[in-house]
Amino acid sequence: MAKEDRQIQLFMIRHSRSCSNYLRNVADTEDRAHPLVRASQNLRDPALSAVGRRMAAEYGPRLREALTAAGLDTTSMLVGSSGLQIGR
């Protein structure tokens, strides 16, 4: 029995802008001594900001369009994500 050759393609997208990102943007510094930067580092599993939620809502259709344009069948893809902030 011949071994079947399979090609696997992996696409990764970074998360949208979180509340932690927002705090660092408002601080306008990466200085860890700054109170907002410290606060952003203490957030565990931060929620998406309003901008992040809007960005995330746009990812799906745009990604599907790009993959379809590249000739990939999006109906047979496996999609995964971390369990962070799912369903909240």
C-alpha positions, -999 to +999 in steps of 0.1 A: +000+000+000+015+033-011+016+061+014-007+090+003+010+123-001-009+151+016-002+188+014-013+208+044-016+245+043-017+265+075-030+301+077-027+321+109-042+353+119-032+373+149-060+383+173-077+416+169-070+446+191-076+438+227-083+461+257-047+454+267-035+468+234-057+498+239-042+506+272-007+505+257-018+527+228-033+553+252-001+553+273+018+560+241+049+542+255+063+508+261+078+519+294+069+492+319+069+517+347+040+536+332+007+528+351-013+519+319+015+497+306+016+479+339-022+476+339-021+461+304+004+435+315-017+424+344-048+417+322-052+380+316-073+369+287-083+406+279-115+412+260-114+427+225-118+465+223-146+480+202-121+483+174-110+447+179-146+434+177-151+453+145-119+439+130-127+404+141-161+406+124-144+416+092-118+388+092-141+359+082-155+373+050-122+388+039-102+356+047-128+335+028-126+358-002-088+357-002-086+319+001-113+314-026-094+338-049-063+317-043-082+286-055-088+270-022-120+252-013-131+269+019-160+244+025-136+217+035-113+236+058-108+230+095-108+262+115-095+264+151-088+290+177-078+293+213-105+290+239-098+325+252-128+348+253-149+323+232-186+329+238-183+358+261 
